[in-house]
């Protein structure tokens, strides 16, 4: 992996940066047109198991993302180079992501007892030509810092247990590994926590035991 270019800077998403993110997500998939309609709304939509996601249009997803950004109800980290966005990491409190309803989060018997304390890191997008330069690693570290500043105690990542090593079904390797890889999380101090097939849930504490402050 090459060193991250020195002129790459990170900024946390704010309503003022909403147009930057939307512009990036509207053009970041030249090698993966199947997901160009997502606008990183995937984890904000429930009832995936009922096929609801597949019925949504790009316009609906962009509208949802636009509203969430304007209301300050979605978070993440943008990577910039030469004034343009080249990378994005979506990180939010797990309780704010409706996608996890399909995991049973609404069922008291299955709901994680510490769910209110968990930050979820669910998506990485890096522009072609800027990949394999350590940008995802920097985005992950800043996402953890963001979640710690929000008062959350744990960060979770959700990589596929089986890392994709070749393109398939019209999707690039990077697209298939959009949630990150176990190695990426392990290098950032995450450890295996549980398995929800086909996802390997990995977790990292964000605060010292006893609430003594964030782990940086």
C-alpha positions in Angstrom: 0.0 0.0 0.0 1.4 3.4 -1.0 1.6 6.3 1.5 -1.5 8.6 1.6 -0.7 11.7 -0.5 0.3 14.5 1.8 -2.3 16.9 0.4 -5.3 14.6 1.3 -7.3 16.2 4.1 -10.2 14.9 6.1 -13.4 16.8 7.0 -16.4 15.6 9.0 -19.7 15.8 7.3 -21.8 18.9 8.1 -24.9 20.3 6.4 -22.6 22.9 4.7 -20.7 20.0 3.1 -23.8 18.2 1.9 -23.4 19.3 -1.8 -19.8 18.0 -1.7 -20.9 14.6 -0.6 -23.9 14.4 -3.0 -21.7 15.5 -5.9 -19.1 12.8 -5.0 -21.7 10.1 -4.6 -23.3 11.0 -7.9 -20.0 10.5 -9.8 -17.9 8.0 -7.7 -19.0 4.8 -9.4 -17.7 4.8 -13.0 -16.6 1.2 -12.4 -19.7 0.2 -10.5 -22.8 1.7 -12.2 -25.1 -0.8 -10.4 -24.7 1.1 -7.1 -24.7 4.7 -8.5 -28.3 5.1 -7.3 -27.5 4.4 -3.7 -26.4 7.8 -2.4 -25.3 6.0 0.7 -28.9 5.6 1.8 -28.8 1.8 2.0 -28.4 1.6 5.8 -31.1 4.2 6.4 -33.8 2.1 4.8 -35.5 -0.7 6.6 -37.3 -3.8 5.4 -34.5 -5.0 3.0 -35.6 -8.5 3.6 -39.0 -7.6 2.1 -37.4 -6.1 -1.1 -38.1 -2.5 -0.2 -34.6 -1.4 -1.1 -34.8 -2.7 -4.7 -37.9 -0.7 -5.4 -36.3 2.7 -4.6 -35.0 5.0 -7.3 -31.9 7.2 -7.3 -34.0 10.2 -6.9 -35.6 8.8 -3.7 -32.3 7.9 -2.3 -30.7 11.3 -3.1 -33.8 13.0 -1.5 -33.5 11.0 1.6 -29.7 11.6 1.9 -30.3 15.3 1.3 -32.9 15.6 4.0 -30.8 13.7 6.6 -27.7 15.9 5.9 -29.7 19.1 6.2 -31.2 17.9 9.5 -27.8 16.8 10.8 -29.1 13.3 11.2 -26.3 11.5 9.3 -22.6 11.5 9.8 -19.3 10.5 8.3 -15.9 11.7 7.0 -14.9 13.1 3.7 -11.4 13.0 2.2 -10.4 15.9 -0.1 -7.6 16.4 -2.5 -7.1 19.6 -4.5 -10.4 20.8 -3.3 -12.3 17.8 -4.6 -13.8 14.9 -2.6 -11.9 11.6 -3.2 -13.2 9.4 -0.4 -16.1 9.0 2.0 -16.8 6.9 5.1 -20.3 6.6 6.5 -20.4 6.3 10.3 -23.5 6.8 12.5 -24.9 5.6 15.8 -26.2 2.1 15.2 -29.6 3.0 16.6 -30.0 5.6 13.8 -29.5 3.0 11.0 -32.8 1.3 10.1 -30.9 -1.4 8.1 -30.2 -3.2 11.4 -33.8 -3.8 11.9 -33.3 -6.8 9.7 -30.8 -8.1 12.2 -33.5 -8.1 14.9 -32.6 -4.8 16.6 -36.3 -4.2 17.1 -36.8 -7.6 18.8 -36.0 -7.2 22.6 -34.7 -10.8 22.6 -32.2 -10.1 19.9 -31.4 -6.4 20.5 -27.8 -5.9 21.6 -27.9 -4.8 25.3 -25.4 -2.1 24.5 -26.9 -0.8 21.3 -27.2 2.8 22.5 -23.4 2.9 22.9 -22.4 1.5 19.5 -21.2 3.5 16.6 -21.6 1.8 13.2 -19.1 2.2 10.3 -20.9 0.9 7.3 -19.5 2.1 4.0 -16.2 3.3 2.3 -16.1 4.8 -1.1 -12.8 5.9 -2.7 -12.5 7.4 -6.1 -10.8 5.3 -8.8 -7.2 6.4 -9.1 -7.0 7.2 -5.4 -7.4 3.6 -4.1 -4.8 1.5 -2.4 -3.1 4.6 -1.0 -4.2 4.3 2.6 -7.2 6.7 2.4 -9.7 4.1 3.8 -7.3 3.6 6.8 -7.3 7.4 7.5 -11.1 7.6 7.0 -11.6 4.8 9.5 -9.4 6.4 12.2 -11.2 9.7 11.8 -14.6 7.9 11.9 -13.6 6.4 15.2 -12.7 9.8 16.6 -16.0 11.2 15.3 -18.0 8.5 17.1 -16.0 8.9 20.3 -16.7 12.7 20.2 -20.4 11.8 19.9 -20.2 10.0 23.2 -20.3 6.5 21.9 -18.3 3.7 23.6 -17.8 1.2 20.8 -17.2 1.3 17.1 -18.3 -1.6 15.0 -17.4 -2.5 11.5 -19.2 -5.0 9.3 -16.8 -6.5 6.7 -17.7 -9.6 4.7 -16.2 -12.7 6.4 -15.0 -13.8 3.0 -13.0 -11.0 1.4 -13.6 -10.6 -2.3 -10.5 -10.9 -4.4 -11.9 -10.7 -7.9 -14.8 -9.0 -9.6 -18.1 -10.8 -10.0 -21.7 -10.1 -11.0 -20.6 -6.9 -12.6 -19.2 -5.5 -9.4 -15.6 -4.5 -8.9 -13.5 -5.9 -6.0 -13.6 -2.5 -4.3 -17.4 -2.5 -4.5 -17.7 -6.0 -3.1 -15.6 -4.9 -0.2 -17.3 -1.6 0.4 -17.8 -2.3 4.1 -14.0 -2.6 4.5 -12.1 -5.8 5.1 -11.3 -7.7 8.4 -7.6 -6.7 7.9 -8.4 -3.0 7.6 -10.3 -3.1 10.9 -7.8 -5.4 12.7 -5.0 -2.9 11.8 -7.0 -0.2 13.5 -7.5 -2.1 16.7 -10.8 -3.8 16.0 -11.3 -7.4 17.2 -13.8 -10.1 16.1 -17.0 -9.7 18.1 -19.7 -11.9 16.5 -20.8 -13.3 13.1 -24.0 -12.5 11.4 -23.6 -14.4 8.2 -22.1 -13.4 5.8 -20.8 -10.5 8.0 -18.0 -10.6 10.5 -18.8 -8.0 13.1 -15.7 -6.4 14.5 -15.6 -4.0 17.4 -13.2 -1.5 19.0 -13.6 0.3 22.3 -13.7 4.1 21.9 -13.5 5.0 25.5 -11.3 3.9 28.4 -12.9 1.6 31.0 -14.8 3.6 33.5 -15.4 6.5 31.1 -12.0 8.0 31.6 -12.1 9.6 28.1 -11.7 8.6 24.5 -9.1 6.1 23.3 -7.1 7.9 20.6 
